[in-house]
Amino acid sequence: MSDTPSRDIPSGDPHSRQAELLGLLAAQVGAHSRLPVYLQLRQALAQTIHDGTLRPGDALPAVRAVASALGLAPNTVAKTYALLQDDGLTENRAGAGTRVRMDSAAGQRGALLDLRRCLQELRAAGISAQTLRAITEEELAD
């Protein structure tokens, strides 16, 4: 697990999120490494899942979009996506594309990171720890 903080990718428009992610990938994948490009891409995408940039349920960009943005063959990207699925980080549904698995350990870490951030924001807004504990206990009791 990485201690790298989550990168700020806009949470609104899915197209801007995808464009930002493609930019991050382009900065990390290239000829500067001795690793084959499909392994570089695998490593970069796995990192975005582990650090919470891509969260459970988030869609990965389409294979052709990644291939075009990075100057790769679509089969190279498809191979990487298959490896991420084999790693248990993503799932591919016919017609729905590739998404971060909801039940993956990395996905769970991302969800817990979101919860921690939310709790910090609520505390900063003046909600007491006692109130937050009571609400949490109530939700967990169901």
N, C-alpha and C positions, 0 to 999 in steps of 0.2 A: 504494500500500500504506500502511496506517495504522500508526502507532506506538502506537496505543491498546492497552493490555493486554487480554487476554481477560477477559471478565466471568465471575464465578464462578456458574455454573449447576450445581446438584446433578447429579452424574453417575449417580445411582442410578435412582430411579423415573422412567420416561419421562413420566408424567403431571405430576410436579412440575417436570420440565424444561420441559415445554410451558407450564405455568402461569407459570413464571418468565419464559420467553421472551415470552409474551403481555403480561406486565407491562412488560417492557422496551420492547416495541413500542408499547404504550399511552402510555408516557411520551414517546416520540419522534414519534408521529404525531398531528397534531391541527390545529386551526384557527389555531395560532400561526404558521404558515408560509404564505408566499405560493405555495409549490409545491402543485400538485394532490395530493390525499391519496394517490392510487395511486403517485405518484412519491416521496412521503415514505416510504411503506411500502417501496417498492423500495429506497430509499436505506438505510433502517433495517435491512432484511433483508440487503442486500449487506454492510453494515458488520459484522453479526454473523457473516457468513461470513469476511470478511477478517480480523477480529480473533480468530477461532478460537472464538468462542462457539458457533457451529454448525460442526461439523467434517465432514469427508468421510463420507458415508454417513448423516448425521443426517437425520431426517425433519423437514420443516417442519410446523407445525400444520396441521390440516385447514382448508380454505378457510372452511367454515362457522364453525369455532371462532374464527378470526381476525376474520371479519366480525362475529360476535356480540360478541367482546371489545372491538372497536374501534368498534362502532356503524356499520359499513359495509355496503354491499350486497355479497353474495357475488360478483357479477360484477366488482366493483372489485378484490377480492382475487384473483380468478381472472386478471384482466388483469395484475396485478402479478406473479403467479407465472409467467405466460407470458413477461413481460419478463425475469425472472430466468433462465428457461430460454434465451431468445434471447441473453442475456449469457453463456451458457455456465457459469453458476454452479450451476444445478440441473438435475435431470432428472425427468421425470414418467413413472412406469410405471403402467399400468392396474392398478388394485387395490392398488397399493403406495404411492400418494400421491406427493408431491414430496419429493425428497431432494437434499442437497448432493452435487454430482458428485464422484466419487472422483478424477477426473483433472483437475479444474479447477485453474488456477493458484492460486486462493484456497484451494482444498482442499489443495493441496500445501503452501502456506504454513502452513496450520493443522496439517497432519501434522508438518511440520518444527518448528513451535512445540512440539507435543507431545513430539517427540523431544528437543528442547533441554531442556524441563522435566524429562523423565525422566533425562537425563544429569546434570543438576544435582542431582536427588534422589539418584542413585546415588553421585555424588562426595561429597555431604553424608553419605551413609551409610558413607563410608570406602573405597569401591572406587577403586582407583588408575586414573589416566588410562591407564597402560600396559595394564591389564587391559581397560578399556573399548575401547581401540584394537584390541586383539587380537580381542575378540569381534566388533567391528564389521567388521574385515577378514575374519574367518571368515564372517560372514553375507553380506558383499558378494561373496565368492568363489564362492558357490553359483550 
